[in-house]
Amino acid sequence: SVLGNPMSSRLVSSARKLLAGGRDRLSSLSREELVHLLASADQLLARADAPAAGESGAGAKHPLEPAPAEAAPGASTGRKKRRGEARPFDMSRYGQRWVALRVAYIGTRYHGMQYAEGVETVEGVLFEALTKTRLIADRDSCGFSRGGRTDRGVSALGQVVALRVRSSVVPPPAAEPPPATEPPPTASAAAAGGESGAGGGDAAASGD
């Protein structure tokens, strides 16, 4: 409302004081004071009409209240974008290579080296890490082998395991085999050849 506006309330209060003295009070006012009174009344009416034109309820804004700034294009609205579901990892897009890993562990908390369902083992933790980092697809397809194993609670400093892991290293091209050649004659074959040559010579001599 108009009276709810502090600025309008001050104008109404000033007008009431001037009109409190009645006609005599108005007659005693100077020209400047009358002009000020009329200007104040004009401003009061303008302020009374301005909210009425755009007022849509109790939450109407004051006509002099600045409009909220528009958000710049591309500016964040404060809403967090929902992350989409992770796409399945395609292991077939990458090459693989054989590696040997040397593993050291304290076996106090493990039920041995070899993988087993339902218990925590060294190989179980190793497979979990390799799968999480996308170095292998699963335990069964990586060609895993071990050089030894330990029992429950036993530690090790140099257990060696071998497996195929994902790799971006391009393997070198396979070397072409050398051209096939005849094997060199053996000593027995050379001796046999010499004897046959000597016999041929004796035959030629007897013919003479």
Secondary structure in CASP SS format (residue, H / E / C, confidence):
PFRMAT SS
TARGET T0000
AUTHOR 0000-0000-0000
METHOD secondary structure of the structure
MODEL  1
S C 1.00
V C 1.00
L C 1.00
G C 1.00
N C 1.00
P H 1.00
M H 1.00
S H 1.00
S H 1.00
R H 1.00
L H 1.00
V H 1.00
S H 1.00
S H 1.00
A H 1.00
R H 1.00
K H 1.00
L H 1.00
L H 1.00
A C 1.00
G C 1.00
G H 1.00
R H 1.00
D H 1.00
R H 1.00
L H 1.00
S H 1.00
S C 1.00
L C 1.00
S C 1.00
R H 1.00
E H 1.00
E H 1.00
L H 1.00
V H 1.00
H H 1.00
L H 1.00
L H 1.00
A H 1.00
S H 1.00
A H 1.00
D H 1.00
Q H 1.00
L H 1.00
L H 1.00
A H 1.00
R H 1.00
A H 1.00
D H 1.00
A H 1.00
P H 1.00
A H 1.00
A H 1.00
G H 1.00
E C 1.00
S C 1.00
G C 1.00
A C 1.00
G C 1.00
A C 1.00
K C 1.00
H C 1.00
P C 1.00
L C 1.00
E C 1.00
P C 1.00
A C 1.00
P C 1.00
A C 1.00
E C 1.00
A C 1.00
A C 1.00
P C 1.00
G C 1.00
A C 1.00
S C 1.00
T C 1.00
G C 1.00
R C 1.00
K C 1.00
K C 1.00
R C 1.00
R C 1.00
G C 1.00
E C 1.00
A C 1.00
R C 1.00
P C 1.00
F C 1.00
D C 1.00
M H 1.00
S H 1.00
R H 1.00
Y C 1.00
G E 1.00
Q E 1.00
R E 1.00
W E 1.00
V E 1.00
A E 1.00
L E 1.00
R E 1.00
V E 1.00
A E 1.00
Y E 1.00
I C 1.00
G H 1.00
T H 1.00
R H 1.00
Y C 1.00
H C 1.00
G C 1.00
M C 1.00
Q C 1.00
Y C 1.00
A C 1.00
E C 1.00
G C 1.00
V C 1.00
E C 1.00
T C 1.00
V H 1.00
E H 1.00
G H 1.00
V H 1.00
L H 1.00
F H 1.00
E H 1.00
A H 1.00
L H 1.00
T H 1.00
K H 1.00
T C 1.00
R C 1.00
L C 1.00
I C 1.00
A C 1.00
D C 1.00
R C 1.00
D C 1.00
S C 1.00
C C 1.00
G C 1.00
F C 1.00
S E 1.00
R E 1.00
G C 1.00
G C 1.00
R C 1.00
T C 1.00
D C 1.00
R C 1.00
G C 1.00
V C 1.00
S C 1.00
A E 1.00
L E 1.00
G E 1.00
Q E 1.00
V E 1.00
V E 1.00
A E 1.00
L E 1.00
R E 1.00
V E 1.00
R E 1.00
S E 1.00
S C 1.00
V C 1.00
V C 1.00
P C 1.00
P C 1.00
P C 1.00
A C 1.00
A C 1.00
E C 1.00
P C 1.00
P C 1.00
P C 1.00
A C 1.00
T C 1.00
E C 1.00
P C 1.00
P C 1.00
P C 1.00
T C 1.00
A H 1.00
S H 1.00
A H 1.00
A H 1.00
A H 1.00
A H 1.00
G H 1.00
G H 1.00
E H 1.00
S H 1.00
G H 1.00
A H 1.00
G H 1.00
G H 1.00
G H 1.00
D H 1.00
A H 1.00
A H 1.00
A H 1.00
S H 1.00
G H 1.00
D C 1.00
END
